[in-house]
């Protein structure tokens, strides 16, 4: 095995998966290096959960090549040790407490994890206070966190998570983000799907966007932001009238009616639609005119804009 192989937790090339006449994955490529948090994005039915299932060994691809932690995967349940996670929802024993769930899992997998290790995992995900409560009474967010604790028990080198932020309150989200960031810093690769663009932007170094089973973008978020796509930006200045006049006269910049975007109307804010180069020219003109720029931000992030464009395209194609 060469050095390049050891640096990759996942190497997938031309992965195809069909369910009857439905093509769930169509020649999908995916590369995830160790220590990377990689996001999967796409509308419902795009193939995200199918791909995550292949990474966990719950199914086998119909075509293409898949290597996980340097090992070729050619049949179901044949992924190497060091892979953990869940798709759809974590499997828990509802009649057992949080602590008993982890102890049962440790016993089933021969992990020999003692009480101290289990308590440490519960603390990691913020469930210490409910460690002796039965899982059947847990909220969705608490079940997600217990599922994450169960996955962490195996000390994975590849962690695969399907909508891990589902149902999380702000405190729960903070716990999960902290755990995933620490795992990646220690060299674990994390692949996660989410509909929460803010979570992906906070966590992921790279994303893969799927639409109807095909990869439409894969790479760093910065590359997505730099793609040749117009975005809507909020521009708050000390002199909105001058900013509006300059925007009206700048090539490649259009003033957008913010009421149609569902934004709270603010007389100091101008919403403009432009490519990055045209936006830069407008900002330069505003500053040269002695007007202060107090805020400049996309109305929606480049990742969310790409997701919305895909979703609208899919709806239009129905």
Buried (B, 14 or more C-beta within 10 A) or exposed (E): EEEEEEBBBBBBEBBBBBEEEEBBBBBBBBBBBBBBBBBBBBBEBBBBBBBBBBBBBBBBBEEBBBBBBBBEBEEBEEBBEBBBBBBEBBEBEEEBBBBBBBBBBBEEBEBEBEEEBBBBBBBBBBBEEBBEBBBEEBEEBBBBBBBBBBBBBBBBBBBBBBBBBBBBEEEBBEBBBEBBBEBBEEEBBBBBBBBBBEBBBEBBBBBBBBBBBBBBBBEEBEEBBEEEEBBBBBBBBEBBEBBBEBBEEBEBBBBBEBEEEEBEEEEEBBBBBBBBEBBEBBBEBBEEEEBEBEEBEBBBBBBBBBBEBBBEEBEEEE
